[in-house]
Amino acid sequence: MMAAMTPQIHTPHRSPRPRRILLLGGSGTIGRATARALAANGDSIFCLVRAASNIEDLKRHGNIEIRTGDLTDRDAISRDG
C-alpha cells in the first residue's frame, strides 16, 4: 500500500511584484498545496470553492481570499464578502 504523498511546489524566489491569482479547485489536494505555495511567495490568491469543501486551513492565510459558490453562478463571483 502506498502512503499518501504531499505535493511539493518549488518557489525559488518571491515575485518581484505580488500577483492577484484566481485559483479554481483550491480545496483539493493539488489546489490546496498550490494556494499555500503561491501565498507563501507573496501572491494574493482568490479561491472559489464549493460549499461542502473543507477549507479551514486555507482561511488561516492572510493573503488567501475564499468565496463559496459555483463558477456558473454569476452572483457568487460578483458579490462582496
C-alpha positions as CSV (number, residue, x, y, z in Angstrom):
1,M,0.0,0.0,0.0
2,M,1.4,3.4,-1.0
3,A,1.5,6.3,1.5
4,A,-0.3,9.5,0.6
5,M,2.1,12.0,-0.9
6,T,2.0,15.7,-0.2
7,P,2.6,17.8,-3.4
8,Q,5.7,19.9,-3.2
9,I,5.8,23.2,-5.2
10,H,9.2,24.8,-5.5
11,T,9.1,28.6,-5.3
12,P,12.7,29.7,-5.6
13,H,12.1,33.4,-5.0
14,R,9.3,35.8,-4.3
15,S,7.5,37.5,-7.2
16,P,9.1,40.9,-7.9
17,R,5.5,42.3,-7.8
18,P,2.8,40.3,-6.0
19,R,0.2,38.9,-8.3
20,R,-3.6,38.5,-7.8
21,I,-4.4,34.9,-8.8
22,L,-7.8,33.2,-9.3
23,L,-7.4,29.6,-8.3
24,L,-10.3,27.2,-9.0
25,G,-10.1,23.9,-7.2
26,G,-8.2,25.4,-4.3
27,S,-9.8,23.0,-1.8
28,G,-8.4,19.8,-3.5
29,T,-5.1,18.2,-2.7
30,I,-3.1,19.9,-5.5
31,G,-5.1,23.1,-5.4
32,R,-4.6,23.5,-1.6
33,A,-0.8,23.0,-2.0
34,T,-0.7,25.4,-4.9
35,A,-2.6,28.1,-2.9
36,R,-0.3,27.8,0.1
37,A,2.8,27.9,-2.1
38,L,1.6,30.9,-4.1
39,A,0.6,32.7,-0.9
40,A,4.0,32.0,0.7
41,N,5.5,33.5,-2.4
42,G,3.7,36.8,-1.6
43,D,0.9,36.5,-4.1
44,S,-2.7,37.3,-3.4
45,I,-5.0,34.3,-4.0
46,F,-8.7,34.2,-4.7
47,C,-10.2,30.7,-4.3
48,L,-13.7,29.9,-5.4
49,V,-14.7,26.6,-3.6
50,R,-17.8,24.5,-3.3
51,A,-20.0,24.9,-0.2
52,A,-19.1,21.4,1.0
53,S,-15.3,22.0,0.8
54,N,-13.0,21.7,3.8
55,I,-11.2,25.0,3.8
56,E,-10.5,25.7,7.4
57,D,-6.7,25.6,7.0
58,L,-6.8,27.9,4.0
59,K,-8.8,30.5,6.0
60,R,-5.8,31.0,8.3
61,H,-3.7,32.5,5.5
62,G,-3.9,36.3,5.3
63,N,-3.5,36.6,1.6
64,I,-5.9,33.8,0.5
65,E,-9.4,35.0,0.0
66,I,-12.1,32.3,-0.2
67,R,-15.5,32.6,-1.7
68,T,-18.0,29.8,-1.6
69,G,-20.0,29.2,-4.7
70,D,-20.1,27.8,-8.2
71,L,-18.3,29.1,-11.2
72,T,-21.5,29.1,-13.2
73,D,-23.2,31.3,-10.6
74,R,-22.5,34.9,-11.6
75,D,-23.8,36.2,-8.2
76,A,-21.3,34.0,-6.3
77,I,-18.4,35.6,-8.2
78,S,-19.5,39.2,-8.2
79,R,-20.9,39.7,-4.7
80,D,-18.8,41.2,-1.9
81,G,-17.6,39.1,1.0
